[in-house]
């Protein structure tokens, strides 16, 4: 029955490709500047309807200024516009009765900036030196579209189910609104709660800090920042929305957001809550109503898991509530401030079952465990950004942040271990109750002074961070052994933990221009100080006094750890318009000191010195494509816990002891990316390759005795390396002015070589992963869209120990999304996932269909939406998963959200601009 449903949807898709009569067209020409008589590369050429300026098609001129516009349309005549930064727009009326139109040379006149009235460009895309800019009005969407809906329609932009964004294959790390953050670092709060109607431009740039941008430094070319600019007329007024839903099985959700914009002043308040594992800011939108925890996916090791997160943390079924506020303003000339506050609370309940097979060099054993957990988390977070421009050459950036959190948790766990003959060797039971409290304050300050016009600057940075934590933990546990020679371990204990962490960082950078802005030398010195105080005081229960009064030295600790780093470095940079490269060399002088108040003989003091290196190269072979190369050599010292020879016996079945003779690890990282997006053909190619090689990597070395008690220490090894890469391509086909088809094909692959120990026997293992995927999206304006995607995951693990069998996993994942937009005012969406994993153990679910369906009706002049939501329509949701490593295979399954029905009402208000009206009554999909 399910298979028939899928086949029927696919047939419907292809039947829909049959369209009415429309006209073909082909328009060509060459764009030339009037003043210099040179071809203009990356000019934007676009067609619009004469009646309402609806975008039909667009393209970008090549390096010779040439362009071709091809397609089909129902219209007889349209406006053709050519736009290029710094030049007056060129317009012409095209008659589609002529199938082929050659416009020959189109001469662009320089814009006269002294004119009293300047006409704003409506070009869909503008490519500047380091900025890609989209004109929002050119990309039509549905009436109630959010910024996330808009981003999905922009060429070269991809948004996954969790809201993660990539532009031309590079991840987006930050979302700004008018150049300022909106509710901190969570991009989805902006993309899923601001509506498209208030946005004028979407700008994409390399990620930079404010200090880096002011100083003219290079940004992070591996990631992008999106800046949403608000329409000028929308900078004054109020807008927002309210939503609430109630469902079966006592499921509910509510959310609200209020925004008040008054030119430079911006105030936003939001609140939400639910018990459906959502972050809490869903407004019943038909695409995001299930939050981030809706769908199963297959992991790279051939396992099922549920993607997503929940504010406040927690696993299983999560009930959460949140409230937040954001404030941005220009206090006075040259002084900008942005602040946000968040309060979040989550309660979670989870039950889990785990079966694990541990493979030794000459033996194996099996562990079965069950667990039950209840948690209650609360957190307050406050962040502020203050930018003070003292004059045109001097900038002060201050970034204070404070957070406070507390939690309560209780858990019960049982475990049984069997030998290869299925004979019980040990068993354990544990009940815990814990309370935790943590405070954190951190601040980053940058003072940047520019000199002259060649890029010279002096920058001073100062970082501070203070953490305090307190915890109380009650434990009742029993570890029983079948071996009569092994004593049972029975505990009834109370542990009090106090810890403090203080961090201080200072850095000074001076840039010396050698050849203007082309060649420069950066001289930098940085100092870092980290101090950690950790006190764990454990008390056994005294039967006589019936109090926890017997101090347990073996299970207590009192450490003070200090890490001091001095690092001078120099950086040589070469920058041209299309090519840039830099080499940064530093020398690290590190001192690690540990003081043990309970065991003074275990105190240590060690010095580590090393060379660190970073180099990168970027070449833009066109406005559409680039290649980027990055290499980094980093020196990582072992942690104090790895160095400290203290024997940790908190878990009687896994005893851990540090190794004071460990050496630091030298980590070599290589990253290469090649990206190209052809705006004219709508074809994108994205790829990256990464390699990590470690020398003297510190790894855990475990031995297991005859009762399967683990004793773990650490040792340096060579031969560990990891490499992974991804190649993907996309192609947009404009069938006509109503229908578009977009293909996505990609392959992800990884290979890892690891050196480990198996019961004191050194061995080598390899892990190979190959995961191809294929998908396409078919859109028919005002009718429907169809989005199937298939992913195959193949994993192969090999070991050079005879007793460990090689392991191969194959799993399949099919996702199918449909949307229907008729009759008018109605919208029906389905999201279907099928996962099949034949490798999980008996008793665990191997396959499942996961189907979410929604039906929405828009009314009250498109300001209100009534939504019926069905979560897990087939009632098959599961999260059974298999994990395999060098010495174990593990199957787990835990609590998941099950089927429910929910009715949701959402209402929005808007007084921005001219009564908040928009002109997006109709929509179409442009790729």
C-alpha positions in Angstrom: 0.0 0.0 0.0 2.8 2.4 0.9 4.7 1.6 -2.3 1.6 2.2 -4.4 1.2 5.6 -2.7 4.8 6.6 -3.7 4.4 5.3 -7.2 1.1 7.3 -7.6 2.8 10.5 -6.5 5.7 10.0 -9.0 3.2 9.4 -11.8 1.3 12.5 -10.8 4.6 14.5 -11.1 5.3 13.4 -14.6 1.7 13.8 -15.7 1.9 17.4 -14.5 4.7 18.1 -17.0 2.1 18.2 -19.8 1.5 21.9 -20.3 -0.6 24.2 -22.4 0.7 26.0 -25.5 3.4 28.6 -24.9 6.0 30.5 -26.9 9.8 29.7 -27.1 12.3 32.5 -27.1 16.0 33.1 -27.4 17.5 36.5 -26.7 21.2 37.2 -27.1 23.5 40.2 -27.1 26.8 41.7 -25.8 27.0 44.3 -23.0 29.7 47.0 -23.6 30.6 50.1 -21.5 30.1 53.4 -23.4 33.1 55.1 -21.7 35.8 52.4 -22.0 34.4 50.4 -24.9 35.0 47.2 -22.9 32.7 44.2 -22.3 31.0 44.1 -18.9 31.2 40.8 -17.1 28.5 39.9 -14.6 25.9 42.4 -15.8 22.4 41.2 -14.9 19.9 40.7 -17.8 16.3 40.0 -16.8 12.8 39.7 -18.3 9.7 41.1 -16.5 6.0 41.2 -17.3 4.8 44.6 -18.6 1.7 44.5 -16.4 3.1 43.9 -12.9 6.9 43.6 -13.3 6.8 39.9 -12.4 10.2 38.3 -13.0 10.2 35.7 -15.8 13.9 34.9 -16.3 17.3 36.3 -15.9 21.0 35.6 -16.6 24.5 37.0 -16.1 26.9 38.2 -18.8 30.1 36.2 -19.3 33.7 37.6 -19.3 33.1 38.7 -23.0 29.9 40.6 -22.0 27.8 38.0 -24.0 24.6 36.6 -22.7 21.8 34.2 -23.8 18.3 34.1 -22.5 16.3 31.0 -23.5 12.9 29.7 -22.3 9.2 29.5 -22.8 6.5 31.9 -21.8 2.8 32.5 -22.1 3.3 36.3 -22.6 3.4 38.0 -26.0 5.6 40.9 -24.9 7.9 41.6 -21.9 10.3 44.2 -20.6 14.0 43.4 -21.0 16.3 45.2 -18.5 20.2 45.2 -18.3 21.7 46.4 -15.0 25.3 46.9 -14.0 26.7 48.7 -10.9 27.7 52.3 -11.8 25.8 52.4 -15.1 22.3 53.5 -16.0 19.9 50.6 -16.6 19.1 49.7 -20.2 15.4 48.8 -21.0 13.7 47.4 -24.1 10.4 45.8 -25.0 10.7 42.3 -26.4 8.1 40.8 -28.8 7.9 37.0 -28.4 6.4 36.6 -31.8 10.1 36.6 -32.9 11.5 33.3 -31.7 15.1 34.5 -31.9 16.1 38.1 -31.0 19.7 39.2 -31.4 20.2 42.6 -29.7 23.8 42.8 -31.0 25.8 45.3 -28.8 24.1 47.0 -25.9 25.9 50.1 -24.7 25.7 51.0 -21.1 26.0 54.7 -20.1 27.8 55.6 -16.8 25.4 56.7 -14.1 25.4 60.4 -13.2 25.7 60.4 -9.4 24.9 64.2 -9.3 21.4 63.6 -10.5 18.8 64.6 -7.9 16.9 61.4 -8.4 18.6 58.1 -8.7 16.7 55.1 -9.9 17.2 52.0 -7.7 18.2 48.9 -9.6 15.7 46.0 -9.6 18.1 43.5 -10.9 17.5 40.0 -9.4 21.3 39.6 -8.7 24.1 42.1 -8.4 27.7 40.8 -8.1 30.0 43.3 -6.5 33.7 42.9 -5.6 33.2 40.8 -2.5 29.4 40.8 -2.1 26.6 38.8 -3.8 23.3 40.6 -3.6 19.8 39.4 -4.3 16.9 41.7 -4.9 14.1 40.2 -2.8 11.2 41.6 -4.9 12.4 39.6 -7.9 11.8 36.3 -6.2 8.1 35.6 -5.7 7.0 33.3 -2.9 3.8 32.4 -1.2 1.9 35.1 0.7 3.0 34.0 4.2 6.7 33.4 3.3 9.4 33.6 5.9 13.0 34.5 5.2 13.8 30.7 5.1 11.2 30.3 2.4 12.8 33.1 0.5 16.3 31.7 0.8 15.2 28.4 -0.7 14.2 30.2 -3.9 17.6 32.0 -4.3 20.0 30.5 -6.8 23.0 28.8 -5.3 21.4 28.8 -1.8 20.4 25.5 -0.1 18.5 25.2 3.2 18.2 21.8 4.9 15.5 20.5 7.2 17.3 21.8 10.3 17.6 25.3 8.9 21.3 25.0 8.1 22.2 27.2 5.1 24.9 26.9 2.4 25.7 29.4 -0.4 27.5 27.9 -3.4 28.5 24.9 -1.1 29.8 27.0 1.7 28.1 27.0 5.1 26.5 30.2 6.5 27.7 30.8 10.0 25.9 34.1 10.8 22.6 35.9 9.9 22.6 39.7 10.4 19.6 42.1 10.1 20.8 45.5 8.9 24.3 44.5 9.8 23.5 43.5 13.3 22.8 40.1 14.9 19.2 39.1 15.6 18.9 37.1 18.8 22.5 36.0 19.1 24.0 33.1 17.1 20.8 31.1 16.4 20.2 31.9 12.7 16.9 30.1 12.6 15.3 32.6 14.9 15.8 35.2 12.1 15.1 33.0 9.1 12.0 31.3 10.6 10.4 34.2 12.3 11.0 37.3 10.1 8.8 37.5 7.1 10.0 38.0 3.5 7.8 41.0 3.0 10.0 43.4 5.1 13.3 42.4 3.5 14.7 44.4 0.5 18.1 42.8 -0.1 19.9 39.6 0.8 23.6 40.2 0.8 26.2 37.3 1.0 29.8 38.0 2.1 32.8 36.1 3.6 32.4 35.8 7.4 34.4 38.5 9.3 34.3 40.0 12.8 33.6 43.7 13.0 37.3 44.4 13.9 38.5 42.4 10.9 36.2 44.2 8.6 37.3 47.6 9.9 40.9 46.7 9.7 40.6 45.3 6.2 41.6 41.8 7.2 40.7 38.7 5.3 37.6 36.9 6.5 36.9 33.2 6.9 36.6 32.1 3.3 35.3 28.7 4.3 32.0 30.2 5.6 29.6 32.9 4.6 27.5 35.6 6.4 24.1 36.7 5.2 22.9 40.2 5.9 19.2 41.0 5.5 18.6 44.6 4.7 15.2 46.0 5.7 13.2 48.1 3.2 13.6 51.8 4.0 9.9 52.3 4.3 9.7 49.3 6.6 12.1 50.7 9.2 9.3 52.2 11.2 6.3 50.3 12.5 5.3 47.1 14.2 4.9 43.6 13.0 4.7 40.1 14.5 2.5 37.0 14.8 0.8 34.8 17.4 0.1 31.1 17.2 -1.3 28.3 19.3 -2.1 24.6 18.8 -3.7 21.8 20.7 -3.6 18.1 19.8 -4.3 14.6 20.7 -2.3 12.8 23.5 -2.2 16.1 25.3 0.2 17.7 22.7 0.3 21.5 22.5 2.4 24.4 21.2 2.2 28.2 21.4 4.4 31.0 20.2 4.5 34.7 19.7 6.8 37.4 18.4 6.5 41.2 18.5 8.8 43.6 16.6 9.0 47.3 16.8 11.3 49.1 14.3 11.9 52.8 14.6 14.7 53.7 12.1 17.9 52.7 13.9 16.1 51.4 17.0 14.9 47.8 16.9 13.0 46.0 19.7 11.9 42.3 19.4 10.2 40.1 22.0 9.3 36.4 21.5 8.0 33.5 23.6 7.0 29.9 23.0 6.4 26.5 24.5 5.5 23.0 23.5 5.8 19.3 24.3 6.5 18.2 20.7 10.3 18.4 20.8 10.3 21.7 19.0 12.7 24.7 19.8 9.5 26.6 20.8 9.3 29.2 18.0 7.1 27.5 15.5 4.1 29.5 14.3 2.2 26.7 12.7 3.8 27.4 9.3 3.1 24.5 7.2 6.7 23.7 6.4 8.3 24.2 9.9 5.5 23.2 12.2 7.2 20.2 13.5 10.3 22.1 14.7 13.6 20.5 14.2 12.9 17.0 15.5 10.6 15.7 12.8 12.3 13.2 10.7 14.5 10.1 11.0 17.7 9.9 9.0 20.3 7.3 8.4 23.8 8.1 9.9 27.1 7.4 8.2 27.6 4.2 10.2 24.4 2.7 9.0 22.1 3.7 11.9 18.7 5.3 12.5 18.6 8.5 14.5 16.3 11.4 15.0 17.8 14.7 13.9 17.2 17.9 15.8 17.6 19.8 19.0 15.5 21.4 21.7 16.2 24.6 23.6 17.4 23.6 27.1 18.7 20.2 26.0 17.4 16.8 26.9 16.5 13.6 25.1 13.4 11.6 24.6 10.1 13.5 25.0 10.9 17.2 25.7 8.6 19.8 27.1 10.1 23.3 26.7 9.3 26.9 27.2 11.3 30.0 26.1 11.2 33.8 26.2 13.6 36.2 24.7 14.1 39.9 23.8 16.4 41.7 21.4 17.4 45.3 21.3 19.4 47.2 18.7 20.0 51.0 18.5 22.4 53.8 17.7 22.8 55.5 21.0 24.6 58.4 19.6 26.7 59.1 16.5 29.3 56.4 16.2 27.9 54.3 19.1 25.9 51.1 18.1 24.5 48.6 20.6 22.8 45.2 20.2 21.6 43.1 23.2 19.6 40.0 23.6 18.3 38.0 26.5 17.0 34.4 26.6 15.3 32.3 29.2 14.7 28.6 28.4 13.4 25.7 30.3 13.1 22.0 29.3 11.9 18.9 31.0 12.7 15.6 29.3 12.0 11.9 29.9 13.8 9.1 28.2 14.1 5.4 28.4 16.7 3.4 26.5 17.8 -0.1 25.7 21.4 -0.9 24.6 22.9 -4.2 23.5 26.7 -4.1 23.0 29.2 -6.8 21.8 32.8 -6.0 22.8 35.4 -7.8 20.8 38.8 -8.6 22.3 42.0 -9.9 20.7 41.3 -13.4 22.1 37.8 -13.2 23.4 34.5 -11.3 23.4 31.7 -10.4 25.8 28.2 -9.0 25.7 26.6 -6.2 27.7 22.9 -5.5 27.9 21.7 -2.4 29.7 18.5 -0.4 30.2 18.1 3.1 31.5 15.6 5.7 32.5 16.3 9.4 32.8 14.4 12.5 33.9 15.9 16.0 33.6 14.8 19.6 34.3 17.0 22.3 32.8 16.8 26.1 33.1 19.0 28.7 31.5 19.4 32.4 31.3 21.6 34.1 28.7 22.5 37.7 28.1 24.6 39.0 25.2 25.7 42.5 24.2 27.6 44.0 21.3 28.8 47.6 21.6 30.7 49.3 18.8 32.2 52.7 19.4 33.7 54.5 16.3 35.8 57.1 18.1 36.8 58.6 14.8 37.1 57.5 11.2 40.3 55.5 12.0 39.6 54.2 15.5 37.1 51.5 16.4 36.3 49.9 19.8 34.3 46.6 19.9 33.1 45.2 23.2 31.3 41.8 23.5 30.2 41.0 27.1 28.0 37.9 27.7 26.6 36.3 30.8 24.8 33.0 31.3 23.3 31.2 34.3 21.9 27.6 34.3 20.7 25.0 36.8 19.4 21.5 36.4 18.0 18.6 38.2 18.2 15.0 37.0 17.5 11.6 38.2 18.3 8.3 36.5 18.2 4.5 37.1 20.3 2.1 35.1 20.8 -1.7 35.1 23.5 -3.6 33.3 24.5 -7.3 32.8 27.6 -8.6 31.2 27.9 -12.1 29.7 31.0 -14.0 28.4 31.3 -15.7 25.0 29.5 -18.7 26.4 26.6 -16.5 27.4 27.4 -16.9 31.1 26.7 -14.0 33.5 30.0 -12.5 34.7 28.9 -9.3 36.4 25.9 -7.1 36.9 25.2 -3.6 38.2 22.4 -1.3 39.2 22.6 2.4 39.8 20.2 5.2 41.0 21.4 8.8 40.9 20.0 12.2 41.7 22.0 15.3 40.8 21.6 19.1 41.0 23.9 21.4 39.0 24.4 25.1 38.9 26.7 27.1 36.6 27.6 30.7 36.0 29.6 32.1 33.1 30.8 35.6 32.2 33.0 36.3 29.2 34.0 39.4 27.3 35.9 40.2 24.1 37.3 43.6 23.5 39.0 44.8 20.3 40.6 48.2 19.7 41.6 48.9 16.1 43.5 51.8 14.8 44.0 52.3 11.0 47.0 54.3 9.6 47.0 55.9 6.1 45.4 54.4 3.0 47.6 51.3 2.4 45.9 49.1 5.0 48.2 49.6 7.9 46.6 49.0 11.4 47.3 48.3 15.0 44.8 46.0 16.8 44.7 45.1 20.5 42.5 42.3 21.7 41.6 41.4 25.2 39.6 38.2 26.2 38.3 37.3 29.7 36.1 34.4 30.9 35.1 33.3 34.3 33.2 30.1 35.0 31.9 28.8 38.3 30.0 25.5 38.9 28.5 23.7 41.8 26.9 20.2 41.8 25.5 17.8 44.3 25.1 14.1 43.4 23.5 11.3 45.3 24.4 7.7 44.2 23.3 4.3 45.2 24.9 1.5 43.2 25.8 -2.1 43.3 28.4 -3.9 41.1 28.2 -7.7 41.6 30.7 -10.3 40.3 30.1 -14.0 39.7 33.8 -14.6 40.5 34.0 -15.4 44.2 37.5 -13.9 44.2 36.3 -10.6 43.1 34.7 -8.4 45.8 31.3 -6.8 45.0 31.3 -3.0 45.0 28.3 -1.4 46.9 28.0 2.4 47.3 25.7 4.8 49.0 27.4 8.2 48.5 27.1 11.9 48.3 29.4 14.0 46.1 29.8 17.7 46.2 31.6 19.4 43.3 33.0 22.9 43.1 34.9 24.1 40.1 36.2 27.4 38.8 37.7 28.3 35.4 39.4 31.6 34.7 40.7 32.5 31.2 42.6 35.5 30.1 43.9 36.2 26.5 45.8 39.2 25.2 46.9 39.7 21.6 48.5 42.6 19.7 48.7 42.8 15.9 50.5 45.3 13.7 50.2 45.3 9.9 53.1 46.8 7.9 52.3 47.4 4.3 55.2 46.4 2.0 53.7 47.1 -1.4 50.5 49.2 -0.8 47.6 46.9 -0.1 49.0 44.1 -2.2 51.8 42.8 0.0 51.8 43.2 3.8 53.5 41.8 6.9 51.5 41.2 10.1 53.5 41.0 13.4 51.5 39.5 16.3 52.0 38.5 19.9 49.5 36.6 21.9 49.4 35.4 25.5 46.9 33.0 27.1 46.3 32.0 30.7 43.9 29.3 31.8 43.4 28.4 35.4 41.1 25.6 36.6 40.2 24.6 40.1 38.3 21.4 40.6 37.2 20.0 43.9 35.2 16.7 44.2 34.4 15.7 47.7 32.8 12.3 48.1 31.2 11.1 51.4 30.0 7.5 52.2 26.9 7.0 54.1 27.4 6.3 57.8 24.9 3.7 59.1 25.4 4.8 62.7 24.8 8.5 62.3 22.6 8.0 59.2 24.4 10.8 57.5 27.0 11.2 54.6 29.9 11.9 56.9 32.7 9.4 55.9 35.1 11.2 53.6 36.2 8.9 50.7 39.7 9.9 49.6 39.9 7.4 46.7 36.8 8.9 45.1 37.7 12.5 45.9 40.0 15.0 44.1 41.3 18.5 44.6 43.2 19.8 41.5 44.4 23.2 40.4 45.5 23.2 36.8 47.3 26.1 35.0 48.0 26.4 31.3 50.2 29.4 30.1 50.8 30.1 26.4 53.2 32.7 24.8 53.0 32.9 21.0 54.9 35.3 18.8 54.0 35.0 15.1 54.4 36.7 11.7 52.1 36.6 8.7 52.9 37.5 5.1 49.9 38.3 2.9 49.6 38.9 -0.8 46.2 40.2 -2.1 45.0 40.9 -5.6 41.5 41.2 -7.0 41.3 37.5 -8.1 44.2 35.9 -6.2 45.2 36.1 -2.6 47.5 34.0 -0.4 49.1 34.2 3.1 51.5 32.3 5.3 51.4 32.6 9.1 54.2 31.2 11.3 54.2 31.1 15.0 56.2 29.6 17.9 54.3 28.3 20.9 55.8 28.3 24.4 53.4 26.4 26.7 53.6 25.6 30.4 51.2 23.1 32.0 51.1 22.9 35.8 49.0 20.7 38.0 48.8 20.8 41.8 47.0 18.0 43.6 46.1 19.0 47.2 45.0 15.4 48.2 48.0 13.7 46.6 50.9 16.1 46.4 53.3 13.5 45.0 51.2 13.5 41.8 51.7 17.2 41.1 53.5 18.0 37.8 55.0 20.8 35.9 55.8 20.4 32.2 56.8 22.7 29.3 55.9 22.2 25.6 57.4 24.2 22.8 56.3 23.9 19.1 56.1 25.6 15.7 52.6 26.3 14.4 51.9 27.2 10.8 48.8 28.3 8.8 48.7 29.0 5.0 45.9 29.6 2.6 45.4 30.5 -1.1 42.2 31.7 -2.8 41.8 32.1 -6.6 38.6 33.5 -8.2 38.9 32.3 -11.7 35.6 34.1 -12.5 32.8 36.0 -10.8 31.1 32.6 -10.6 33.8 30.2 -9.3 36.7 29.9 -7.0 39.2 27.5 -5.6 40.4 27.7 -2.0 43.3 25.9 -0.3 44.0 25.9 3.4 46.7 24.2 5.5 47.2 24.3 9.3 49.8 22.8 11.6 48.6 23.0 15.2 50.2 21.7 18.4 47.8 20.3 20.9 49.1 19.3 24.4 47.6 16.4 26.3 44.9 17.4 28.8 45.8 17.6 32.4 43.3 14.7 33.0 45.3 12.6 30.5 48.6 13.6 32.2 47.6 13.2 35.8 48.6 9.8 37.1 45.6 9.9 39.5 43.6 6.7 39.4 39.9 7.5 38.9 37.7 4.7 40.3 34.3 6.4 40.2 33.1 3.6 37.9 34.3 0.3 39.4 33.8 -1.3 36.0 36.0 1.2 34.2 39.1 2.5 36.1 41.0 5.4 34.4 44.6 6.4 35.1 46.6 9.3 33.4 50.0 9.1 31.8 52.5 11.8 32.9 54.9 10.9 30.0 52.5 11.9 27.2 53.8 14.1 24.4 51.8 16.8 22.6 50.1 16.0 19.3 51.0 17.7 16.1 47.9 18.0 13.9 48.2 18.6 10.2 45.0 19.8 8.4 44.5 20.3 4.7 41.3 21.7 3.2 40.6 22.3 -0.5 37.3 23.5 -2.0 36.2 24.2 -5.6 33.0 25.9 -6.2 31.4 27.2 -9.4 27.9 28.5 -10.1 26.9 29.4 -13.6 24.1 32.0 -13.2 23.3 31.9 -16.9 22.7 28.1 -17.1 21.5 27.7 -13.5 24.2 25.0 -12.9 26.2 24.7 -9.7 29.2 22.6 -8.8 30.4 22.4 -5.2 33.2 20.2 -3.8 35.6 20.1 -0.9 38.3 17.7 0.3 39.8 17.6 3.8 42.7 15.7 5.3 43.8 15.4 8.9 47.1 13.7 9.9 48.1 13.4 13.6 51.5 12.5 14.9 51.8 11.5 18.6 48.0 11.4 19.0 47.0 10.6 22.6 44.5 7.7 22.6 42.9 5.5 25.2 44.6 2.2 26.0 42.3 -0.2 27.7 43.0 -3.6 29.2 40.1 -5.9 30.4 40.6 -8.5 33.1 38.9 -11.9 33.5 35.8 -10.2 35.1 35.6 -7.7 32.2 36.6 -4.8 34.3 38.2 -2.1 32.1 41.5 -0.4 33.1 42.2 2.6 30.9 45.2 4.8 30.5 46.6 6.9 27.6 49.5 6.5 25.1 50.9 8.4 22.1 50.7 6.7 18.7 51.4 7.6 15.0 49.6 6.6 11.9 46.1 8.2 12.6 44.6 10.1 9.7 41.2 11.0 8.4 40.1 12.2 5.0 36.7 13.1 3.7 35.2 15.0 0.8 31.9 15.9 -0.9 31.1 16.5 -4.6 27.7 17.8 -5.6 26.1 19.5 -8.5 22.7 21.1 -9.1 21.0 22.1 -12.3 17.9 24.2 -12.8 15.7 23.7 -15.9 13.1 26.4 -16.6 10.5 24.4 -18.6 8.4 27.6 -19.1 7.4 30.7 -17.2 5.2 28.5 -14.9 7.3 25.3 -14.4 10.8 24.7 -13.2 12.8 21.5 -12.5 15.9 21.4 -10.3 18.2 18.4 -10.0 20.7 17.7 -7.1 23.3 15.0 -7.3 26.0 14.5 -4.7 28.5 12.0 -3.2 30.0 12.2 0.2 32.9 9.9 1.1 35.3 9.4 4.0 38.2 7.2 4.9 39.9 6.9 8.3 42.9 5.0 9.5 43.1 4.5 13.2 45.8 3.0 15.5 44.3 1.7 18.7 44.7 -0.9 21.4 42.5 -4.0 22.0 43.1 -5.4 25.4 46.7 -4.2 25.3 47.2 -5.4 21.7 48.0 -2.7 19.3 46.1 -2.9 16.0 45.1 -0.9 12.9 41.6 -0.3 11.6 40.1 1.5 8.6 36.7 2.9 8.1 35.4 3.7 4.6 32.1 5.5 4.0 30.4 6.2 0.7 27.1 8.0 0.6 25.6 9.1 -2.8 22.3 10.9 -3.0 20.0 12.0 -5.8 17.1 14.4 -5.6 15.0 16.8 -7.7 12.4 19.5 -7.1 9.6 20.1 -9.6 7.6 23.4 -9.1 4.4 24.4 -11.0 3.3 27.9 -10.2 0.2 28.1 -8.1 -0.4 24.3 -8.4 2.1 22.1 -6.6 5.7 21.1 -5.9 7.3 17.6 -5.7 10.6 16.8 -3.9 11.9 13.2 -3.9 15.4 12.4 -2.5 17.2 9.1 -2.2 20.4 8.4 -0.2 22.4 5.2 -0.1 24.9 4.7 2.7 27.7 2.1 2.5 30.1 1.6 5.4 33.1 -0.8 5.5 35.2 -1.4 8.6 38.3 -3.5 8.4 40.7 -4.6 11.2 44.1 -6.3 11.2 43.3 -8.5 14.2 42.2 -12.0 13.3 39.6 -12.2 16.1 37.8 -9.0 14.9 35.6 -9.6 11.9 35.4 -7.0 9.2 32.0 -5.2 9.2 29.9 -3.9 6.3 26.8 -1.8 6.6 24.4 -0.8 3.8 21.3 1.4 4.5 18.8 3.2 2.4 16.9 6.4 3.0 14.1 7.8 0.8 12.5 11.2 1.4 9.5 12.6 -0.4 7.9 16.0 -0.1 4.8 17.2 -1.8 2.9 20.5 -1.7 -0.4 21.4 -3.3 -1.6 25.0 -3.5 -5.1 24.6 -4.8 -7.9 25.4 -4.3 -7.0 29.0 -3.6 -6.3 29.7 0.1 -5.5 26.0 0.8 -2.1 24.4 1.1 -1.5 20.7 1.6 2.0 19.4 2.3 3.3 15.9 2.9 6.8 14.9 4.1 7.5 11.1 3.9 10.7 9.3 4.9 11.5 5.7 4.5 14.6 4.2 6.2 15.8 0.6 5.9 18.7 -0.7 7.8 19.1 -4.5 7.7 22.1 -4.6 10.1 20.6 -3.9 13.5 20.2 -6.8 15.9 17.2 -9.0 16.3 14.5 -7.3 18.4 15.3 -3.8 17.0 13.1 -2.3 14.2 14.9 -2.4 10.9 12.7 -0.3 8.7 10.0 2.3 9.0 7.8 4.7 7.1 7.6 8.2 8.7 4.9 10.4 7.3 3.9 13.9 8.4 1.0 15.7 6.7 -0.5 19.1 7.0 -3.5 21.0 5.6 -3.6 24.8 6.0 -6.3 27.4 5.1 -5.5 31.1 4.9 -8.2 33.7 5.6 -8.8 37.2 7.1 -7.1 38.9 4.2 -4.2 36.4 4.4 -3.4 37.4 7.9 -4.6 34.2 9.6 -3.9 30.5 9.0 -5.7 27.5 10.3 -3.5 24.3 10.2 -4.3 20.7 10.8 -1.1 18.7 11.4 -0.6 15.0 11.6 2.7 13.8 13.0 3.8 10.2 12.2 0.6 9.4 10.3 1.5 5.7 10.0 2.6 5.5 13.6 6.0 3.8 12.8 8.5 6.3 14.3 11.6 4.7 15.7 15.2 5.6 16.4 16.9 2.2 16.5 20.5 2.6 15.5 23.7 0.6 15.2 27.2 2.0 16.1 30.4 0.1 15.2 34.0 0.9 16.2 37.3 -0.9 16.5 36.3 -3.1 19.4 32.5 -3.1 19.8 29.2 -3.2 18.0 26.3 -1.5 19.7 22.5 -1.4 19.1 20.4 1.2 20.9 16.8 2.3 21.0 15.2 5.0 23.1 12.0 7.0 23.6 10.7 8.9 20.6 7.8 11.2 19.9 4.8 9.1 18.6 1.8 9.9 16.5 -0.4 12.9 17.3 -3.0 15.2 15.5 -2.9 18.9 16.1 -5.0 21.9 15.1 -3.1 25.2 15.0 -4.2 28.8 14.6 -1.7 31.5 13.5 -2.3 35.3 13.1 0.1 38.0 12.0 -0.1 41.8 12.1 2.0 44.4 10.3 2.0 48.2 10.3 5.2 48.6 8.4 5.3 50.7 5.2 2.0 51.5 3.7 -0.2 49.7 6.2 2.0 46.7 6.0 0.7 45.7 2.6 2.7 43.5 0.2 2.4 42.8 -3.5 3.1 39.1 -3.3 -0.5 37.9 -3.9 0.7 35.4 -6.4 3.8 33.3 -6.2 6.1 31.3 -8.4 9.3 29.4 -7.9 12.5 30.8 -9.4 15.7 28.7 -9.3 
